[in-house]
Amino acid sequence: MKTRTAKKKTEPVAPVRDDRASQEDVLAVLVDIDNGHEYYMSLIDTFQMKNREYTVMYNYEPDDGRHTDPEIIILRTERHASGEQYFLSVKNRQELDAAFDCFFKRFEEAGGL
């Protein structure tokens, strides 16, 4: 997926966010390169593990009181030679589990639980 990113603020994103829809959210519009469908996502965290970069996001929807808790997704991040950022599904279960464990440890260390 390609992405267009729009920041609500110009300040850098703090790692591991645990508040939904704050003033510092980084919103991204992910575009599926296969079908052109757009997904509005809010960035939670980015981190590196074993020389790969991962991004943790959730589906962004304005809070109107009707939405259930968001589900997170973990995507591998890569840069194309043109400079565009791509987010790839992690299909290997062991890699995904390791990425989740890394994220969850970071979340706990940041006071998330």
C-alpha positions in Angstrom: 0.0 0.0 0.0 1.1 3.5 -0.7 0.4 6.2 1.8 -0.3 9.9 2.0 0.4 11.2 5.4 -1.1 14.3 7.0 0.1 15.5 10.4 -2.3 17.4 12.7 0.7 19.0 14.3 4.3 19.5 13.1 5.8 18.1 16.3 7.4 14.7 16.2 5.3 11.7 17.2 6.0 10.3 20.7 6.6 6.6 20.6 3.8 4.3 21.7 0.6 6.4 21.9 -2.2 5.2 24.1 -4.7 8.0 23.7 -7.1 8.0 20.8 -7.6 11.1 18.6 -5.4 13.5 20.6 -4.1 16.7 19.0 -0.8 15.0 18.2 -2.2 12.1 16.1 -0.5 11.3 12.8 -3.1 10.4 10.3 -2.3 8.5 7.2 -4.3 7.6 4.1 -3.2 4.2 2.9 -4.1 3.4 -0.7 -4.3 -0.3 -1.7 -2.3 -0.5 -4.9 -4.3 -3.4 -6.1 -7.8 -1.9 -5.9 -7.3 1.8 -5.0 -9.3 1.5 -1.8 -8.3 4.2 0.8 -7.9 3.4 4.5 -7.7 6.2 7.1 -5.3 5.2 9.8 -3.9 6.7 12.9 -0.2 6.0 13.8 0.5 4.5 17.2 4.2 3.5 17.0 7.1 2.8 14.7 10.1 0.7 15.6 12.9 -1.4 14.2 13.5 -5.0 14.8 16.1 -7.2 13.1 16.9 -4.5 10.5 13.3 -4.1 9.5 11.0 -1.2 10.3 7.4 -1.8 11.5 4.5 0.6 12.0 1.6 0.0 14.3 -1.7 1.7 13.4 -5.4 1.5 13.9 -8.3 2.4 11.7 -9.1 6.0 12.3 -12.7 7.0 12.8 -13.8 10.2 14.5 -15.1 9.4 18.0 -18.8 9.8 18.0 -19.5 7.4 20.8 -20.7 4.5 18.5 -17.4 2.9 17.7 -15.9 -0.1 19.4 -12.3 -0.1 20.5 -10.0 0.0 17.6 -8.0 -3.0 16.5 -4.3 -2.5 15.8 -2.5 -3.6 12.8 1.3 -4.1 12.4 2.8 -3.5 9.0 6.3 -3.7 7.7 7.5 -0.4 6.3 9.7 0.0 3.3 10.8 2.9 1.1 10.7 2.6 -2.6 13.7 3.9 -4.7 11.4 6.8 -5.6 11.1 7.8 -1.9 7.5 6.6 -1.5 6.7 4.8 1.7 5.1 1.4 1.4 3.3 -0.6 4.1 3.4 -4.4 3.6 1.3 -7.1 5.4 3.3 -9.4 7.6 2.3 -12.8 6.4 4.8 -14.9 8.4 3.2 -15.7 11.7 6.5 -15.9 13.6 7.6 -12.5 12.3 4.2 -11.0 13.2 4.3 -12.5 16.7 7.8 -11.2 17.3 6.8 -7.7 16.0 3.7 -7.7 18.3 5.9 -8.8 21.3 8.3 -6.0 20.6 5.5 -3.4 20.3 3.8 -4.7 23.5 7.0 -4.5 25.5 7.5 -0.9 24.2 3.8 -0.1 25.1 4.3 -1.5 28.7 7.6 0.4 29.2 5.8 3.6 28.1 3.2 3.1 30.9 0.5 1.8 28.6 -0.7 -0.8 31.2 
